[in-house]
């Protein structure tokens, strides 16, 4: 978005006595410094190499960040200013975030959201600052262009003549020249593009029609492009002479963006998106459903993203065809000024008049949206750590990032031994995806993707982990399931069945094919004297896979006995129950 600043044509004034001695000193000084300049290289100031040095990121106004933005809409922090936020944030080389507010302050914030310093400009701030390679911050506000040191102190300021306003965010050329647009406040006529040296001295100005708010774009050859309210897009040589102009059918608020092949893209209030060849001829135009004041962003593959006041963000091919459009406004009368930013992975971020920041996938599907307290004019930007910064008319700068806490996952069935087919359900504590294997191998993101319950009908080692939308991974969890549907079988007995001459006090032992435990009929195990018909008193114990039965009284000589183990007397670890078993023997004489 923009803000207004009164500005005039700054002039360099010279003072001092020009006597003979003075002239000689001046000549010597000039020779001395000229020698220094000729004998040593001079480093030129240019646009800062930072995560976001200006409006729409770079000299071409592409809106294309080299950093990946957040995949989720987690709040990192919020910083409240004293007024609405219209401009976009910019970011310094040390990751300091700079944001202007209608409360007249430019705030410098640490990446954790705390204030580093603030600068009171004395005027409402509605334009986006720019940062040069030395860290100088150029701030446009109502009435002034300020140059600030990185510590927030004033370096110089450029003041206007009466009735003039600075009407654009600054742009910085490869040689450090600062470009701003100036309009006459009362009549909105005779707008000029001004070029200033890094020390604030005016180089030149070029008349470019009437009112303008379009932030200049700078081509690889130094040509400066900007739109105006007289329906023209102007191309100006670096020396300040006009190269060409193109006439549209209505005013141009949109800041132009330059593609990798030199094509210029911009929106217009005649509802069209225009594409111009570098010579100013029309390449194509695409008609949207309403005024298009938003500035276009250009993806790595050449796709152009632009928002119209018909509530849609449009994705257009480099040849001017519609790829898709997505509605980003739920109200009736959108006022859409936020321009898109593009992460290095192609995700598009943009604010809306409904107060939401939207993240949209390159295929046009919604990734997420984030609700602020009021409508959004500010265009978003992305920090080096992937944090998305966007301001709102509610006066808050929002920092949105991916959470770094890994997710957790769990299953409804613990590891164990089971005697029936089991169904395992996996869940995670966040939105994301669970991956798993059933063969004991460690899963990866190319393993089975969990989409529903898993049937376990044989012994299985299940390994699984979760990945949230931000890419954070949980630990790998392991569950081992043994499916045993076979009942425990008796393998040996002491004495063996139908043995004669069994000792009168020896315990009876019965060994099973696997470990056992008490079943529901365990108490019904007994030894019966068949000769007398009486059931004897016994103690029954289990150790591992062995059942031991001891009589509390000595057995009678030459008597027949029967050991009775009913069904469900014992079970294995899987819960399979035994079948009925009888053991007969006869005691010794």
Secondary structure, DSSP 8 states (H G I E B T S, - for coil): ----EE---------S---HHHHHHHHHHHHHHHHHHHHS------B--SSB-STTSSTT---B-SS---SS-EEEEEEE-SS---S--EE-TT--EEEE-TTSEEEEE-TTS-EEEEEE-SS---S--EEBTT--EEEEETTEEEEE-TTS-EEEEEE--TTEEE-S--EE-TTS-EEEEEEETTT--S-EEEEE-TTS-EEEEEE--S------EE-TTS-EEEE-TTSEEEEE-TTS-EEEEEE-SS---S--EE-TTS-EEEE-TTSEEEEE-TTS-EEEEEE-SS---S--EE-TT--EEEE-TTSEEEEE-TTS-EEEEEE---SSS-------EE-TTS-EEEE-TTSEEEEE-TTS-EEEEEE-SS---S--EE-TTS-EEEE-TTSEEEEEE---S---EEESS-SEEESS-EEE-EEESSSEEEEEESBS----TTSEE--S-EEE-S-EEEEEEEEETT--B---EEEEEEE------EEEEES-TTEEEE-SS--EEEEESS-EEE-TTGGG-EEEETTTTEE--EEEEEETTEEEEEESS---TT-EEEEEE-TTSEEETT--B---EEEEEEE--
